Amino acid sequence: MAVRQGWRLLTGFDVFLAAELTRRPFDQALGHAADLATGQILHGLGGVDGTVAEAMRYAVTGGKGLRAFLVVESARLHGILDAQAAPGAGAIEALHAYSLVHDDLPSMDDDDLRRGQPTVHVKWDEVTAILAGDALQALAFELIADAGCSDAARVALVAGLARAAGVRGMVGGQAMDIAAETASQPLSLEQISVLQAGKTGALIEWAATAGPVMAGDDAGPLQRYARDLGLAFQIADDILDIEGDAETVGKAVGKDAGAGKATFVSLLGLEPAKERARALVQSACDALAPYGDDAETLREAARFVIARKS
């Protein structure tokens, strides 16, 4: 096994290396990556007191850590150790948390519940929520600057995260979503797909391709995997908005239908939407063929995305 970017193989370290790069089952890998990400974020906030820091810590608790998992697992497939990938895992979860804190604000989606707990602006106030979100976004870039890879790969990670989070990605998708709420005509299926590729898919794609970017390898297979996975994830969210309950999902449900928003379910119908999600998952799994059986944990993740209840 190759050791990436200047990690020297010491006596006995080859045994440790082989163990660390051995594939874990999905549930174990997910929990492990979430712990790595949380550890990075809390370390980044070490010694920082005050309401904003408290709100930041609160905002990153309770999540599944799926995006962190994608970073760590894609890194493992390319010979990148946990310690090298952990800053990226922390960065993507910090940035995702920022997006949720701002998305929940009264001026955006106006939600009172997130991950089964009061949203940040409800627990504190709007000013604290805005500042906590701003600071989580800044922390994400502070963390990714410590990724264990070459300088060129680190710059690529930073630039890619900025694009994925900005007007070409998440923010752009969110802007389209907000504009659609007052548009005279509902969005078409093609328009919703473009919207969700930005709002949801961009960060998922960054996370799933972090490994090959760090290693300087071809990111094509994982990019294809991520694009199908991101769309399947959003369709599953739309289905949960219809079939889920707030206690299990951890946030309000039925809001899209109540607002008359076009979704994959409203345009396709419930059962065809489920079939579309299943087809996307199969396509995502097929994209992993170059990795063989070693990518089975990523295939498990794809199946989890449409089977989840929250």
N, C-alpha and C positions, 0 to 999 in steps of 0.2 A: 504493500500500500504506500502511496506517495504521501509525504508530509508537505503541506503547502506553505509557501511563503516564509521560508527561513526557520521553520520549526526543526530543530536538530533531533535526530533519533538517538536517544541515550540508551545505555545498557538496561534492558528490562522494560524500556518504554514501548517496545514494539508490541508487547502483550497488552499493555494498557491501551495503546492506539487501536489495536484490533477490536478490543472490547468496546471502546467508545464509538467506533464506526460500524458496529454491528447493528442491524436493523431491530428496532423495538416494535411491538404491537402498537396500534394506533393510540389506544387509551393511555398507555404508558408514555409514549412519545409526546402526546398532547400535554399531559400533566407536567412532564419534564421540561418542555419548552416554555410553558406558562410560568413555571418556577424560575427558569433562567431569566425570562423577561422581567418578571416582577423584581427579582433580585437586582437587575441592572437599574431599573427605575428607582427603587428605594435607595440604592447606593448613590445614584445621581442626586437624590434629594437629601443625602446624609448631612446632618447638622443644620438643616434649614427648618426654621420654625415659622409659625404664623398661619393665618387662616388660609391663604392661597396654597401654601405647601400642604396643609392638611386636606384641602379640597382636592388637590392633585393626587394624593395617596388614595383618597376615597374613590376617585374616578377610575382608577386602574384596578380596583378590586372587583372580583365577581365575574370577570369575563372568562370565556373558554380558552382564549389564547391561541385561536386557530391560525392567525397570521404569524405569530411567533413560531408556531409549529412548522409552518411552511418555510420560514427562513432556516430553521435548524435542520429540518429534514432535507431540504434541497442542498444545504451545505454538506450534510453527511454524505449524500450521494456523490459529491465531488471532492471527498477527502478532506473536508474542512472540519476541524474540531469544535466542540461546544464553546470553548473559551474564545475562539476566533469569531464564532457566529453569534454569541450572546449579545453583543452590543446592537447588532441588527435586529435581533428578536425584541430587545427592549425598545429600540427606536420605533418599530412599527406598532407596537402596542401602545406606546405613549402617544403617537400620532393618531392612532385609531381612537383612543380615549378622548383626545382633544376634539375630534370630529363629533363624537357622541355628545359631549358636554355642550358644544355650540349648537348641534342639531336639536337638542332638547329645549333650547331657549324659547321663551314666549314669542319672539320675533321670527322664529323658524317653525319647528313642529309643535311647540308648546306642549311638551310631555312632562308629566309629573312622576313617572315611574321608569326606571332603567335598571335592568339586571335585578329586578325584584326589590329595589330600594328607591327612596326618593331621589329625584334627579338633583344635580349639584345646585341649581338655582333655587330649588325648593328647600333643600336642606340649609343653604346659606342665603344667597341673594344673587341677583343677576350680575352685579359687578364682580363678585367673587367667581362666578361661573365663567365669565368672559376672560378674566385674568388667569384663572386656572387653565383654561383651554389654551390661551396664548402661551403660557409657560410650558405646558405639555408639548406643544408644537416645537418650541425652542429646544426643550430637553431632547426631543427625538433627534435633532440634528447634532446636538452635543454628543449623544451616545453613538451615533453611527460614525462619527469622526474617529472613534476608537476601534473600529472593526479591524480584526486581525487579518489584513491582506495587504497587497502592494498599494503604494500611493495612487497609482492609476486606477486600480479597482475601487479604492475608497472614494475617489472623486466620482467615479461612475455610479456608485451607490448613492452618494449625496445628491448628484444631479438627477438621478432617476427617481429618488424619493421626492424631490422638489416638484418634478413634473407630475408624478402620480398624485401628489397632494393638492396641486394647484389648479389653475383654470383649465388646463388640458386634461385634468383627471377628476379627482374627487370634488373639488369646489365647482368646477364646470358642470359636472353632473348634478350637483345639488342646486345650482342656479337654474338649470333646465327643469328640475323637479318643482321648484318653487314657482317658476313662470307658468308651468303647466296648470297650476291650481287655479289661475285666473284666466287661462286662455279660452277663447271662444269655442275651440274645437279640441276634443281629447286627442292625446298623442296616439300615433299609429304604433303598430308592433315594432317596426323598424326604428322609430324615434325612441321608444322605450328601451330598446336594446342598446342604442347609442348612449342614452342617459345612464343606464345602469353600468355600462362598461366603464364610465367615468366615476360615478358615485360609489359604486361597490367594487367593481372589477379592478380598478387601477391599483389600489393598495394590495389586493390579492396577487395581482401579477408581479408587482415589485417584490413581494415576499417570496413567491415561489421561484423567482429567477435570481434571488440574492446569491444562492450557492454557486451557480455557474459564473455569475459576474465576479464573485470573489476569487474564483479559481482561474478565471480567464478562459473558460470553456464555452462551448456553444449553448446558448440559452433557449434555442428554438423549441425543443420538445417540452420543456417546462413552461415556456410562454404559451404554447398551444394548450397544454393542460390547464393552466391558470385561467385562460380566457373562457374555456368551457366551464370550469369550476365556478368562476365568478358569476356567470349567468345562471347556472343551476342554483347557486346560493340565493340569488335574488328571487328566482321563481319560488324557491322553498319559503322565503320570507313572505311572499305574496300569498302563498297557500296558508301559512301560519296565521296571517291576518284574517283569513276566513274561518279556518278550522280550529285555531288555537284558543286558549283562554289566558287571560292576563296573568293569573297566578303562576301558570306553568311557563309561559313565554317570558315573563319578567318585565313586560311593558304593555302599554295599551294595545288592544287589537280592535279590528273593525273600523279603524280610522279612515283607511283608503276608500272603502266602500261607502262609508258615511259621507265622505267629501266628494264622492262621485269621480274619484281619480281613475284614470285608465291604468290597469296593471296587466301583467301577463295572464292572470286569472280572468279578469273582466273581458279581455280581448280573445283569449283562446277557449275559455271555459275551464272548469276545475279539473276534470279528468284529462283533457288534452294538455293542460299545463303540467300536470304530473307526468304525463308521458314525455313531454318535451324535456323536463328535468332529468328523467331517467336516461333519455337519449344523450343529453349533454354529459352526464356522468360517464356513460359508456365511451363517448368520444374522448373525454379527458383521460380515462384509463388507457385507451388505445394509444394516446400520444406518448405514454410512458414506455412503450415497447423497447426503445433503445437501452433502458436500464434493467430490463428483465425482471426477475423476481425480487431484486433488491428494492424496487419501487412499490412493493405491495402495500407498505404503510401509507403511501400517498394515495393508492387506490382505495384503501379503507377510508381515508379522509374524504374522498369524493363521495363514497356511498353514505358516509355519516352526514354530509352536508344536506342531503335531501331526506334523511330519516330522522333528523333532530326534531325535538319538540320545543326548542327555545332558540 
